[in-house]
């Protein structure tokens, strides 16, 4: 049976990404002065798994890079060479090339770049081999001669490989059966298993399968030259059909007497003394399919010929061996891969369920609770179950933030080396969970902030030494839950922001500032488009493009970003994000006949204003004095241009909110209630509305706009 391999592409892509990420993390942790052997083995296994999968699916460009990469790693783990910083740099660059090749295959294109040949040459030079003499992986897909069939005796103790159950052994047996016909020489026991395998594959192919469940060094794998062990054996009926493996094979006239001679492996056979360890790399590992499926395109002919399995093999239950890089004992995986679009659809349906419950509760609010007790009990149960279901479904999209954090050791290492600085990275709170959609969109802003901290924040070693600091600067990435939000901080122990330098740059660029601006107002200058204090343009900074994009991206995620800096001691940039983009904790407010939703994370307090607190200032419009601070007054009636008579301002309620430009006061008529609302996209379902970040459906079926407080302040300023 031939299976279309394209259906498994996505699995390979995802696992290859995981292997590349693991390989990069291990390389960054590797101490070249005292390299840990287990770390080198783990890096080798990751590269080997990528190579095997790439070869199986016909991605020969990736297989070629990993083949030479694997050669150097193999020499390192065998301690034939000592690791160096140059090797680690080249490994990381090879990983970058593999990522780009993988991305090209995902997009259905071919990756062509001169760096591939350069990286391969450098790897070969570091491995002290001639790149041209390394067998190319694609050359290994030619059919192996039948004379290369070998009989292997596999002896191991299940206890030495872990706590293997009978089901585990059956799965292992079937995984090996993918390489060729296999038989149990004796009944399996807890102390020993003895199996016989006939295959064109080598010892490494067998060891690779055992590596999924434990240390392959605990397995005794020996072979014997079948043509020499039974040269004098009398022909039997079995030899005519090729031992049930193949018909009319060359040399089949020198067949074996399976029962009498034991294939020369045991029972006092004259071939016993010829058992020997066979080293060398497996020749057709890329075409064996790693147990997923039948022979891949271009597999050796000996693997595609119809085979008649031994009775043991025929009776074994059909099981699929694990994918490359997975541990064998986990026969029943505890997780499944589900497309994000399916999860989004489920979240949307749960949101509709919540809205429907709100509508039912609204309709039932006029009923007598005593007469309709069963209805109210049912609605109460529905509300509880809907909330539990909503939380359970939302948790599916939650992922630890280390999916983003794990890329920054490499960023810090490369950026610091490029600038000639010494910087250490400290990660705190990597297990903090955040919505998958937010995690993906957070990566770019964090990348810019980290690189900026190294470039503008951390000083050169000699400057730090003169200031009485350690030459090694420190960048701290911290994540935590605070209330209903996730807070991500990027801090450094560098020179901090220079207030006078920022004000001078603002004056030069014509940016208006109050007479006595607060530190927060001064620090916020770096978010202006085109604003940069860099002395020269580099590939990292100096163009004035970046921080404004960071703030805009954070705001699009309904988040906020703040800066706090102490000259001489460092800078801390704080990003506050909602847990998810699908659900919002908000406060419903009324203005006229309309209901609006204010995000709870933006609200600080609400007050009843007095007439003497309300003032008008030339050039700044209306303001309100709260605790001695003049806050801009935003009247929703004016911003949205409602028809009808306005209420007196002293009769309304002021909601004090925190914005990126400082605090502001929103005037509303009434505070209605606190809600957890399902966010609907206005742009997808209607059009963009200035001052609103989205919409939701209330219990009475009406649509309520979710207010964007930052946009409201900007709209209010334009109206002045």
C-alpha positions in Angstrom: 0.0 0.0 0.0 1.3 3.4 -0.9 0.3 6.4 1.2 0.3 10.0 0.1 3.0 11.6 2.2 1.7 15.1 1.7 -1.0 14.5 4.3 1.8 14.2 6.9 3.6 17.4 5.9 2.1 19.6 8.6 3.1 17.1 11.3 6.7 17.2 10.0 6.7 21.0 9.8 5.5 21.4 13.4 7.9 18.8 14.8 10.8 20.2 12.8 10.1 23.7 14.3 10.1 22.1 17.8 13.4 20.3 17.1 15.0 23.5 15.8 13.8 25.5 18.8 15.2 22.8 21.2 18.5 22.6 19.3 18.9 26.4 19.5 18.1 26.5 23.2 20.6 23.7 23.9 23.3 25.4 21.9 22.9 28.6 23.8 23.2 26.8 27.1 26.2 24.8 26.0 29.4 25.6 27.9 32.2 25.0 25.3 34.8 25.0 28.1 33.1 22.0 29.8 30.6 20.6 27.3 27.9 18.3 28.8 27.8 15.0 26.9 24.1 14.6 27.4 23.5 18.1 25.9 25.6 17.2 22.8 23.6 14.0 22.4 20.3 15.9 22.7 21.5 18.3 20.0 22.6 15.4 17.8 19.2 13.7 18.2 17.3 16.8 17.2 19.4 17.3 14.1 19.1 13.5 13.3 15.3 13.6 13.6 15.1 16.6 11.3 17.3 14.9 8.8 15.3 11.7 8.8 12.0 13.5 8.4 13.3 15.7 5.7 14.6 12.7 3.8 11.4 10.8 4.2 9.3 13.7 2.7 11.8 14.4 -0.1 13.1 17.7 1.3 16.7 17.0 0.1 18.0 20.5 0.7 17.2 20.3 4.4 18.6 16.7 4.5 21.8 17.9 3.0 22.4 20.6 5.6 21.5 18.4 8.5 23.6 15.5 7.2 26.8 17.5 7.4 25.6 19.2 10.6 25.1 15.7 12.1 28.6 14.6 11.0 30.2 17.3 13.1 27.8 16.8 16.1 28.6 13.1 15.9 32.3 13.8 16.3 31.7 16.1 19.2 29.5 13.6 21.1 32.1 10.9 20.5 34.6 13.3 21.9 36.8 13.1 18.8 36.7 16.9 18.7 36.4 19.6 21.3 33.5 22.2 20.9 34.4 25.8 20.2 32.6 29.1 20.1 33.0 29.1 16.3 31.2 25.7 16.1 28.3 27.0 18.2 28.0 30.1 16.0 28.0 28.0 12.8 25.4 25.6 14.3 23.2 28.5 15.1 23.6 29.9 11.6 22.8 26.4 10.2 19.7 26.4 12.3 18.7 29.8 10.7 19.1 28.3 7.3 17.1 25.3 8.2 14.3 27.5 9.5 14.2 29.4 6.2 14.2 26.2 4.2 11.4 24.9 6.3 9.4 28.1 5.8 9.9 27.8 2.1 8.6 24.2 2.0 5.6 25.3 4.1 4.9 28.0 1.5 5.3 25.4 -1.3 8.4 27.0 -2.7 12.1 26.2 -3.0 14.7 28.0 -0.8 17.7 29.1 -2.8 20.5 31.0 -1.1 24.2 31.0 -1.4 24.5 30.7 2.4 23.6 27.0 2.2 26.8 26.0 0.4 28.8 28.4 2.6 27.4 26.9 5.8 27.9 23.3 4.6 31.6 24.1 3.8 32.2 25.7 7.2 30.6 22.7 9.0 32.7 20.3 6.9 35.9 22.3 7.7 35.1 22.3 11.4 34.5 18.6 11.3 37.9 18.3 9.6 36.5 16.5 6.6 36.2 17.3 2.9 32.6 18.4 2.2 32.8 16.7 -1.3 33.6 13.3 0.3 30.6 13.3 2.6 27.9 11.1 1.0 25.0 13.3 0.1 21.7 12.1 1.6 19.9 12.1 -1.7 22.5 9.6 -3.1 21.5 7.2 -0.4 18.0 6.7 -1.8 19.2 4.4 -4.6 18.1 0.8 -4.2 20.4 -1.2 -2.0 21.6 -4.5 -3.5 19.9 -7.6 -2.1 23.3 -8.9 -1.1 23.5 -6.1 1.5 20.6 -7.8 3.4 21.9 -8.5 6.9 20.6 -10.6 9.7 20.8 -8.9 13.1 20.5 -10.4 16.5 19.0 -7.9 19.0 19.3 -8.7 22.7 18.2 -6.4 25.5 16.8 -6.3 29.0 13.5 -4.4 29.1 14.3 -3.1 32.6 17.4 -1.4 31.3 15.4 0.7 29.0 12.7 1.7 31.5 9.5 0.3 32.7 8.3 -1.3 29.4 4.9 -2.9 29.4 3.8 -5.7 27.1 2.1 -3.1 24.9 5.4 -1.1 24.8 7.3 -4.2 23.6 4.7 -5.0 21.0 5.0 -1.4 19.7 8.8 -1.7 19.6 8.6 -5.0 17.8 6.3 -3.5 15.1 8.6 -0.4 14.8 11.5 -2.7 14.0 9.3 -4.6 11.6 9.2 -1.5 9.5 12.9 -2.2 8.7 12.3 -5.8 7.6 11.1 -9.2 8.7 11.5 -9.8 12.5 11.1 -12.9 14.7 11.3 -13.6 18.4 14.1 -16.1 18.9 12.7 -16.9 22.4 9.7 -15.8 24.5 10.1 -12.3 25.9 10.8 -12.2 29.6 11.3 -9.4 32.1 15.0 -10.3 32.1 15.7 -10.6 28.4 14.3 -10.2 24.9 16.1 -11.8 21.9 14.8 -10.9 18.5 16.2 -11.6 14.9 15.8 -8.9 12.2 16.6 -9.2 8.5 17.0 -5.8 6.9 19.1 -3.7 4.5 19.3 -1.1 7.2 22.3 -0.8 9.4 22.9 -0.9 13.1 22.3 2.8 13.4 18.7 2.4 12.0 18.0 -0.2 14.8 19.7 2.0 17.4 17.6 5.0 16.3 14.4 3.2 17.1 15.6 2.1 20.5 16.7 5.7 21.2 13.0 6.6 21.3 12.6 4.6 24.5 16.0 4.7 26.2 19.7 4.4 25.8 20.5 2.3 22.7 23.9 1.5 24.3 21.9 -0.8 26.6 21.0 -3.0 23.5 23.3 -5.7 22.2 23.0 -5.6 18.4 25.2 -8.1 16.5 25.2 -9.5 13.0 26.6 -12.3 10.9 27.4 -12.8 7.2 24.7 -15.2 6.2 26.4 -16.2 2.9 29.4 -17.6 4.9 27.6 -19.2 7.8 25.6 -21.8 5.8 27.6 -22.3 2.6 27.6 -26.0 3.1 24.0 -26.3 4.2 21.8 -28.5 2.1 19.2 -26.8 0.0 15.7 -26.9 1.6 12.2 -26.1 0.4 12.6 -22.8 2.2 15.5 -21.6 0.2 13.6 -21.8 -3.1 11.2 -19.0 -2.1 13.9 -16.8 -0.6 13.0 -17.7 3.1 9.7 -16.0 2.5 11.4 -12.6 2.2 12.0 -12.4 -1.5 11.9 -14.8 -4.5 14.8 -15.8 -6.7 17.3 -13.5 -4.9 20.9 -13.7 -6.0 22.6 -16.3 -3.8 19.4 -18.0 -2.8 20.9 -21.3 -3.8 23.1 -20.9 -0.7 20.1 -21.0 1.6 19.9 -21.7 5.3 18.4 -24.6 7.2 16.6 -22.3 9.7 15.7 -25.0 12.2 19.0 -27.0 12.2 21.5 -24.2 11.9 19.7 -21.4 13.7 21.1 -19.1 11.0 24.5 -19.6 12.5 23.6 -17.4 15.5 23.0 -19.9 18.3 22.6 -23.5 19.1 26.3 -24.4 18.5 26.3 -23.3 14.9 29.7 -23.0 13.2 28.8 -19.4 12.4 28.6 -18.3 16.0 32.2 -17.1 16.2 31.5 -14.7 13.3 29.1 -12.5 15.2 30.7 -9.0 15.3 29.8 -5.5 16.1 29.1 -3.5 13.0 29.7 0.2 13.1 29.0 2.9 10.5 26.1 5.1 9.6 22.9 3.6 8.4 22.5 4.0 4.6 18.8 4.3 4.0 17.4 5.8 7.2 15.7 8.5 5.2 13.6 6.1 3.2 12.4 3.9 6.0 9.6 6.4 6.9 10.5 6.2 10.6 7.6 3.8 11.1 4.9 6.2 10.0 4.0 4.6 6.6 5.1 2.4 3.8 8.2 3.1 1.8 8.7 6.7 0.8 9.2 7.7 -2.9 12.6 6.6 -3.9 12.9 4.0 -1.3 15.2 1.0 -1.8 13.7 -1.7 -4.0 14.3 -4.3 -1.3 11.8 -2.4 0.8 9.1 -2.1 -1.8 9.2 -5.7 -2.9 6.2 -7.6 -1.6 7.3 -9.6 1.4 5.9 -12.6 3.2 6.3 -12.0 6.9 7.2 -14.7 9.4 4.3 -16.2 11.5 5.2 -14.0 14.4 5.2 -10.9 12.3 1.9 -11.7 10.7 0.1 -12.2 14.0 1.5 -9.0 15.6 -1.1 -6.3 16.0 -0.7 -3.4 13.6 0.7 -0.4 15.4 2.3 2.8 14.2 5.7 3.6 15.6 6.4 7.1 16.9 7.5 10.0 14.9 11.1 11.1 15.0 12.0 12.7 18.3 9.2 11.2 20.4 9.8 8.8 23.2 8.5 5.3 22.7 7.0 4.5 26.1 4.3 7.1 25.7 2.1 4.8 23.6 -1.0 6.9 24.4 0.0 10.6 24.0 -1.7 13.0 26.4 -2.1 15.7 23.8 -3.4 16.2 20.3 -2.8 18.7 17.6 -5.8 20.8 16.7 -6.0 23.6 14.1 -6.3 27.1 15.6 -9.3 27.8 13.4 -11.2 24.9 15.0 -10.5 26.3 18.5 -11.6 29.8 17.3 -14.8 28.4 16.0 -15.5 26.7 19.3 -14.7 29.9 21.2 -17.1 31.8 18.9 -19.9 29.2 19.5 -19.4 29.4 23.3 -19.6 33.2 23.0 -22.9 32.9 21.2 -24.1 30.6 24.0 -23.2 33.2 26.6 -25.1 35.9 24.6 -28.1 33.6 24.3 -28.1 33.0 28.0 -28.0 36.8 28.7 -31.0 37.3 26.4 -33.0 34.5 28.1 -32.1 36.1 31.5 -33.2 39.5 30.3 -36.5 38.1 29.0 -37.1 36.2 32.2 -36.4 39.2 34.5 -40.0 40.3 34.3 -41.4 36.9 35.5 -42.4 36.1 39.1 -39.5 34.1 40.6 -41.9 32.1 42.8 -44.2 31.1 40.0 -41.4 30.3 37.5 -39.0 28.9 40.0 -37.9 26.0 37.7 -37.1 28.5 34.9 -34.9 30.5 37.2 -33.2 27.4 38.5 -32.5 26.3 35.0 -31.2 29.7 34.0 -28.9 29.7 37.0 -27.5 26.3 36.1 -27.1 27.4 32.5 -25.2 30.5 33.6 -22.9 28.4 35.8 -22.3 25.8 33.1 -21.8 28.4 30.4 -19.2 30.2 32.4 -17.3 26.9 33.2 -17.5 25.9 29.5 -16.3 29.3 28.5 -13.3 29.2 30.8 -12.5 25.6 29.7 -12.6 26.5 26.0 -10.6 29.7 26.6 -7.9 27.7 28.4 -7.3 25.7 25.2 -5.9 28.8 23.5 -3.7 29.7 26.5 0.0 29.0 26.1 3.0 29.7 28.3 4.7 32.9 27.4 8.0 31.0 27.2 7.1 30.3 23.5 8.1 34.0 23.0 10.7 34.3 25.8 12.8 31.3 24.5 13.9 33.1 21.4 15.6 35.9 23.3 18.7 34.2 24.5 19.8 34.0 20.9 18.7 37.6 20.2 20.6 38.9 23.2 23.7 36.9 22.4 23.9 38.0 18.7 23.0 41.7 19.4 25.5 42.0 22.3 28.2 40.4 20.2 27.4 42.8 17.3 27.7 45.8 19.5 30.8 44.6 21.5 28.9 44.5 24.8 28.6 41.9 27.5 24.9 41.2 28.4 23.2 38.5 30.4 19.5 37.7 30.0 17.3 36.7 33.0 13.9 35.2 32.4 11.2 35.3 35.1 7.7 34.0 34.9 8.1 31.9 31.7 5.1 29.7 32.7 2.7 32.7 32.7 -0.1 31.8 30.3 -1.4 34.1 27.6 -3.8 33.7 24.6 -2.0 32.2 21.6 -3.1 35.0 19.3 -1.5 37.6 21.7 1.7 35.5 22.1 2.2 35.5 18.3 1.6 39.3 18.1 3.8 40.1 21.1 7.0 38.6 19.6 7.9 41.5 17.4 7.3 44.3 19.9 9.3 42.4 22.5 12.1 41.8 20.0 12.4 45.5 19.4 12.3 46.4 23.1 15.1 43.9 23.9 17.3 45.0 21.1 16.8 48.7 22.1 17.6 47.9 25.7 20.9 46.4 24.6 21.7 49.2 22.2 20.5 52.3 24.1 20.4 51.1 27.6 23.3 48.9 28.5 26.6 50.7 28.3 29.9 49.5 26.9 32.1 47.5 29.3 34.6 50.3 29.9 31.8 52.8 30.6 30.1 50.4 33.1 33.5 49.8 34.7 34.0 53.6 35.1 30.6 53.9 36.6 31.4 51.3 39.2 29.2 48.6 37.6 29.9 45.1 36.5 31.1 44.9 32.9 28.3 42.4 32.3 25.0 44.2 31.8 21.7 42.5 32.5 18.4 42.4 30.7 15.4 41.0 32.6 12.3 39.7 30.9 9.5 39.2 33.4 5.9 38.1 33.0 3.1 37.8 35.6 -0.6 37.9 36.1 -2.0 41.0 37.8 -5.7 41.1 38.2 -7.3 40.3 34.9 -4.2 41.2 32.9 -0.8 39.8 31.9 2.1 42.2 32.6 5.3 41.8 30.7 8.3 43.9 31.7 11.6 44.5 29.9 14.2 46.1 32.2 17.9 46.8 32.0 20.5 48.1 34.5 22.0 50.5 32.0 22.4 54.3 31.9 18.6 55.1 31.8 16.9 57.8 29.8 18.4 61.3 29.6 15.6 63.8 30.3 17.4 66.9 29.0 18.5 65.1 25.8 15.0 64.0 25.1 13.6 67.5 25.6 16.2 69.0 23.4 15.4 66.5 20.6 11.7 67.2 21.0 12.3 71.0 20.6 14.5 70.4 17.6 11.7 68.3 15.9 9.0 70.8 16.9 7.1 68.5 19.3 5.0 70.7 21.7 5.5 70.0 25.4 4.0 71.6 28.5 6.1 74.1 30.4 7.0 71.7 33.2 6.5 68.3 31.9 6.5 65.3 34.2 9.0 62.5 33.8 6.2 60.3 32.3 5.5 62.9 29.7 9.1 63.2 28.8 9.7 59.4 28.6 6.6 59.1 26.4 8.5 61.2 23.7 10.3 58.1 22.5 7.0 56.7 21.2 6.7 59.6 18.7 7.1 58.6 15.1 10.6 59.5 13.7 11.9 60.2 17.2 15.4 58.8 17.9 18.3 59.9 20.2 20.8 57.6 18.5 24.0 59.3 17.4 24.3 57.3 14.3 22.2 54.9 12.2 22.9 51.2 12.6 21.2 48.0 11.6 19.6 48.1 15.1 18.4 51.7 15.7 18.8 55.3 14.7 16.0 55.7 12.1 13.3 56.7 14.5 11.2 53.8 13.4 10.2 51.2 15.9 9.0 52.4 19.3 5.9 54.1 17.7 5.2 50.8 16.0 5.6 49.0 19.3 3.0 51.2 21.0 0.6 50.9 18.0 0.9 47.1 18.0 0.3 46.9 21.8 -2.7 49.2 21.5 -4.2 47.0 18.8 -4.1 44.1 21.3 -6.1 46.3 23.7 -3.0 46.7 25.8 -0.9 49.6 27.1 2.8 50.3 27.4 4.5 52.5 30.1 8.1 53.6 30.7 9.9 54.2 34.0 13.5 55.2 34.0 16.1 56.2 36.6 19.3 57.9 35.2 22.3 55.8 35.9 20.3 52.8 37.1 18.3 51.6 34.1 14.9 51.6 32.3 11.8 49.5 32.7 9.2 49.2 30.0 5.9 47.6 31.2 3.4 46.1 28.8 -0.1 45.3 30.2 -2.3 43.0 28.1 -5.7 41.3 28.5 -5.6 37.6 29.0 -7.4 37.0 25.7 -8.7 39.0 22.7 -12.0 37.0 22.8 -13.5 38.0 26.2 -13.3 41.3 28.1 -14.2 42.3 31.6 -15.9 45.6 31.3 -18.1 48.2 32.9 -21.3 49.2 30.9 -22.0 52.9 31.0 -24.9 54.9 29.5 -24.9 58.1 27.6 -28.3 59.1 26.3 -29.9 56.0 24.9 -26.7 54.3 24.1 -24.7 51.7 26.2 -20.9 51.6 26.0 -18.4 49.1 27.5 -15.3 50.4 29.2 -12.5 47.9 29.8 -12.0 47.4 33.5 -8.2 47.4 33.2 -8.3 51.1 32.1 -10.6 52.3 34.9 -9.1 53.8 38.1 -12.0 55.3 39.8 -15.4 57.1 39.3 -16.6 60.3 41.0 -19.5 62.7 41.1 -18.1 66.0 39.9 -18.7 69.3 41.5 -19.1 72.5 39.5 -15.9 74.1 40.9 -13.9 71.1 39.6 -14.9 71.7 36.0 -12.8 74.3 34.2 -11.8 75.5 30.7 -8.2 76.2 29.7 -7.2 78.0 26.6 -5.6 75.6 24.1 -6.4 72.5 26.2 -10.2 72.7 26.2 -12.2 71.4 29.2 -10.5 69.9 32.1 -11.4 68.6 35.5 -9.4 69.0 38.7 -9.0 65.7 40.6 -6.7 65.7 43.7 -4.9 68.8 42.4 -4.3 67.2 38.9 -5.8 68.7 35.8 -7.2 65.9 33.6 -8.6 66.4 30.1 -12.4 66.0 30.1 -13.9 63.7 27.4 -17.6 64.1 27.0 -19.0 61.0 25.1 -22.0 63.1 23.9 -19.6 65.5 22.0 -17.1 62.9 20.8 -19.7 60.7 19.1 -22.0 63.7 18.1 -25.2 62.5 19.7 -28.4 64.3 18.9 -30.5 65.7 21.7 -30.0 67.8 24.7 -26.8 67.4 26.8 -26.9 66.8 30.5 -25.3 69.2 32.9 -21.8 68.1 33.5 -22.2 68.2 37.3 -25.2 65.9 37.0 -23.1 63.2 35.2 -20.4 60.8 36.5 -16.7 61.0 35.8 -14.9 57.8 35.1 -11.1 58.3 35.6 -9.2 56.1 33.1 -5.5 55.5 32.5 -4.3 56.2 28.9 -1.0 56.2 27.2 -0.9 60.0 27.4 -1.8 60.0 31.1 -5.0 60.0 33.0 -8.3 61.4 31.6 -11.9 61.8 32.8 -14.8 60.4 30.7 -18.2 62.0 31.4 -21.1 59.6 31.3 -24.7 59.7 32.5 -24.9 56.4 34.4 -22.8 53.4 35.5 -24.9 50.4 34.6 -23.2 47.1 35.6 -20.0 45.1 35.4 -20.0 42.5 32.6 -17.8 39.8 31.0 -18.5 40.4 27.3 -17.7 38.6 24.2 -15.7 40.8 21.8 -16.9 41.0 18.2 -14.7 42.7 15.5 -16.3 45.8 14.1 -14.1 45.9 11.0 -15.1 42.3 10.1 -18.8 42.7 10.7 -19.3 46.4 9.9 -16.5 49.0 9.5 -13.9 50.7 11.6 -15.4 53.2 14.1 -13.1 55.8 15.6 -13.0 55.6 19.4 -14.1 52.0 19.5 -12.0 48.8 19.6 -14.8 46.4 19.1 -18.4 45.6 19.9 -20.5 43.2 21.9 -24.1 42.0 22.0 -26.0 42.8 25.2 -28.6 40.6 26.8 -31.4 42.6 25.2 -30.0 42.0 21.8 -28.6 45.5 21.4 -25.0 46.2 20.1 -22.8 48.0 22.5 -19.5 49.6 21.4 -16.3 48.7 23.4 -14.5 52.0 24.0 -10.9 52.6 23.2 -9.8 55.2 25.8 -6.6 56.1 24.0 -8.4 56.8 20.8 -11.1 58.8 22.7 -8.5 61.1 24.2 -7.0 61.7 20.7 -10.4 62.4 19.2 -11.2 64.8 22.0 -8.0 66.7 21.5 -8.7 67.1 17.8 -12.1 68.6 18.6 -10.6 71.3 20.9 
